[in-house]
Amino acid sequence: MLETLLPVNLLRYITVRAGLAALTAFSLGLLFTPVWIRLMRRLQFGEQVAKGDSAELDALHRNKRGTPTLGGVPIVLTALVGIVAFARLDAFFPLLVLFATLALAAIGLADDRRKLHSSGRGLSARRKLALECAVGLCVGAALFAHYESRDFRVEAATRPALALEAPATARTETSRAEPSPQPLPPVEGTALTVPFFKGVSVPLGLGFVFFAALVLVATCNAVNLTDGLDGLAAGSSVFVLLVYTLIAYVVGRADFSAYLQLPYVPGAGEAAVAGAALTGATLAFLWYNAHPAEIFMGDTGSLALGGAIAVLALSVKQELLLVLAGGVFVLEALSVVLQVASFRLTGRRIFRIAPLHHHFEFGGQFETKVTTRLWITGAILCVLALMTLKVR
């Protein structure tokens, strides 16, 4: 009887549950984050700005000293509530997103706590990387087992017929001349799909486990490097999360994936609910993290968001698209790699300082201008990433 009631019936739709998850996480974030800020101030868990990397950079950011940190905690907790409340917890993909987010948040939390009590020194780089790799291998192994399971293969091979085709009586002469798109043949879950080409994939086999670990470690560290200006990492993450939330909904539907000639991933629609919850939670955090920031996310938030984005990309079989959609993260990470390589090989620096956002700061641009311009760049790259879904 309850299933016939309109509100209950609406919860059957992924779009409704995704919207409710986002609104729930956002609302809770707006309420909980100020409480967390007050708690961090009371415990004197504030940012240690003077890190010794650059006296000029320390001077630029001296007004940030003491700003409450560990802002990743409210992001993760409010997203957790949204996912648990509205995603199907018997589905594989939301649970995997939850696992990666919580595991990487725990690593980031341990690192942040050590920084607060050890004069700015967190976990050693090797230990931190080893823990991230362990989480990445767990994610890769779980995805490999899921994609290789008989249930997944059968469901992917027996997708329902297209629902976008007009009834025969309503077809015009033009529609007769243009045949409806046909579903792509089932794609191996452990294969790497290539953007711009329909039906083109690179089989990875067991190597998919290590590839997934590489994607996760690279993404969470790229987001971590981007977290250096007020609102930069949070705002950039929102754009990428929105892209993969939309893609998850599309590839989870046989009709939409066939129309766009994308690999059909059964169950991926539930990942859209998790992505929406993370988007709402990050937006709420950005409310307080916008310049001048009242709280910083720390490694707790940056590693968790990077891991969640990576798992969403892996789940919807659009890993390579992350290079475009997450272009701001790629540029930030690439600037560090190039700076280190150039200095070690030639003794010269390419940038005034790395990551890239600090290079612009050293050039005389205000922090808010740098952040806004990188947001605009990220938004444009995300739009281009969505446009590529139609280019096959």
Secondary structure, DSSP 8 states (H G I E B T S, - for coil): -GGGSHHHHHTTSHHHHHHHHHHHHHHHHHHHHHHHHHHHHHHT-B-----SS-HHHHHHTGGGTT-B--THHHHHHHHHHHHHHHS-TTSHHHHHHHHHHHHHHHHHHHHHHHHHHTTT--S-HHHHHHHHHHHHHHHHHHHHHHHHSHHHHHHHHT----S-S--GGG--HHHHHS----------TTEEE-TTSTT-EEE-TTHHHHHHHHHHHHHHHHHHHHTTSTTHHHHHHHHHHHHHHHHHHHHTSHHHHHHTT----TTTHHHHHHHHHHHHHHHHHHHHHSSS-S---HHHHHHHHHHHHHHHHHHTT-STTHHHHTHHHHHHHHHHHHHHHHHHHHS--SSSSSSHHHHHHHTT--HHHHHHHHHHHHHHHHHHHHHTTT--
